[in-house]
Amino acid sequence: METGAARAWDAVDASASSRAEVLAELNGRIRSMQKATLGAGAEAPVVPVVSELRDLFPGGGLRPGGVYEVLSPLLATMLLAEATRAGDWVAVVGMPDFSAAAAASAGVDIARVVVVPHPGGQGIRVSATLADVMSIVVLGEAADVGAGEAQRLEARLRRTGSVLLRLGEWAGAEDRLAVAERQWSGIRAGHGHLAACQVTATARGRAAAPRRVTFVLSEMSDARDGLEHSNE
Amino acid sequence: MTQSMTRSLVLWFPGWSTAAEARARGLAPESPLALVVGGTVFACNDAAASWGVKAGQRMREAQAACPQIEIRPYDIDADYRAFESVFQHVEERAPGGQILQPGLCVLRVRGPSRYYGGEHRAAETLVDAVRSVGIRDIRAGIADGIFPAELAARRAEPGRIVAIPSEQTARFVAAVPIDELPADALAGAGPLLHRLGIHLLGDYARLDVDQVRDRFGPDAVRVHRLANGDDPRMVVPTGITVEHEIRREFDEPLDRVDQIAFSLRADIDALAEQVTATGKVATSISVELCDESGRLSERHWLHPRFFRAADIVDRVRWQVQGAHTGAAALAAPIAAVRIAVVGLDDRAHYEAGLWGDAADQRVHAQLTRVQSMVGHAEVCTIEPGAGRLLRERQLLVPWGEKRRGADRSGQPWPGAQTGVAPSLVLEKAAEVTVLDTEGAVASITERGTLTAPLSALSIGGTVRLLRGWAGPWKIDVRWWDARTHQRVHRFQAVDDRGDAWMLTLQNGRWSIEARYD
């Protein structure tokens, strides 16, 4: 009987000659197979995020399979940007007030966003179904989460490697992301308009020491170029 | 006697399509509205008709006749869905009905009349059932055959029933003036018939069918056949010519969704292969389900790309389940299924792109699964919309449907919001109280200025002092139409906690339009 391993040997024999090369090649194959089955290993690459928020995360991005408590819709929207730009799909479940304008100015490719504004009592089930194909799922705070359901969803996320951003409480979340401070500029008593905002965002969690970043949102361009306009 | 001559009850909702669109869009019923297909008016409401707008007119002519008219593209799928939700109330009381078109449905009288004790009683019950869900204008006609019953319904007053006894049906039809037919039925031959001295359907029915075909074309022949009591509608379901189709009759009617899907799987695979073999793909299909009592449910399905075998199975499943998502058992067992490919396109337009489409196909499969959990219209993509209010500028389009109308979001919309985009656009604007420095609820003068500067914002009992505010920006929504015109004043404000708000003032009431969070 010809097994998969035997076929692999044949293939390796044909391409590599020395013993060291053979071992390296086989190790590589084993790694790639493990990646395919386990999805999110410890060294799996992170889900990239926009540069302003990169320093909030120990690995420079969201951990695949992780659950984050995100207490600010702005941060949740910004976190979707890089994934959609890479061509991944993202879903927003149970957040009827999702702002397409904010998403567009944060650099989200809106064509890759699917919204389920009113999942009823099925927010968790919908999120679990979507986790198979979406790289990020945002789950609104209105959805109730039972402990059993939460564990099943976490297991599914670990398998598929997608990230859940929960707008509210989640027992055992990776990190808690929030906006600690906002400073608006351009608006005074009775004139001007909301032209720019300096935002301080924080991350606290079990993974690492608290982190904070400061960036500027501005009307002039999308969020990533904001720093140039920080002096109003 | 043919099957079509069975005693029938027709329920007619005059002006259904426009009324349904007006309800769906929240337009006032008395404001002029027209639905267009391909640049010509498909239907218009009474308000528009009183300005001289007619079906079949070009859109420009309609706008010239009635400048304040609201023009909407006609979406037949949405129309069917809306009508189905009303039709369900009829079906609850008398199963076995059939939708002829949105706004027109027919039932066999025999069952309901026996159940409710008389055909008039049965018709009254159904009319009351529909009126109880808020549809005022419904008319019923009873006669031998669908066509005579339809003519009778058109004779009825709102909410009333016209019943033609069996023995008088032929005489009734013969005495109907040809002007009472729907405008498009005779393909514009009406005036000519009058000049020929033919004023009644009876005269028309006596004309030689070949001469009618030569002179007036196929539509007129159809009416000619109907006037002669030869109604093809029960026999051949639709007029679409179909190359690829499946007809399956189950030896024993099936009452479970999964059974039906499973037993059709092989046939659907074969159908998909048959389509592929011709170098085409299916872009729309029609599914007809016939239950044991002979009731027919037909629906057209469109696909964002094209139908594969699994997609067709999905559509059959959804249609079997109907509006009751998640229900595994059916109202009545299904006896026969017909699936026809209605729209075909060249496969060259649908080959996988460079990046491959396997991933997107999986996305589609998962999204359709979610749709079957929470409902078709609850899984959406966002399209840029046209308008000045933030909510108008993001349209939710159900997954699998095409957006309606052209994208006008890029055109200038004076008054559309500028500055930093708010991170929450409220689905339903929340009412708040805004106080001015005088301590009163802030208000605006006729000239569009505030009576006193703003000072505080009260949301659900908590008062927040305002650190900064700006406005008003005046937004005139649909200023060209006195009835739907909204004058909205918009403000931006930052409170003492650093939260920022987009507030609107309309008719003296303050609400939150959007929030920066």
Interface residues (C-beta under 8 A of the other chain):
Chain A: S72 P73 L74 T77 G87 W89 P96 D97 F98 S99 A100 A101 A102 A104 S105 I110 A111 V113 V114 V115 V116 P117 H118 P119 G120 Q122 R125 V126 T129 L130 D132 V133 M134 V179 E181 R182 Q183 W184 G186 I187 R188 A189 G190 H191 G192 H193 L194 A195 A196 C197 L217 S218 E219
Chain B: W355 A359 R362 V363 Q366 L367 R369 V370 M373 V374 E378 V379 C380 T381 I382 P384 L390 R393 Q394 L396 W399 Q417 T418 G419 V420 A421 P422 S423 L424 V425 L426 E427 P453 L454 G468 W469 A470 Q492 A493 V494 G498 D499 A500 A514 R515 Y516 D517
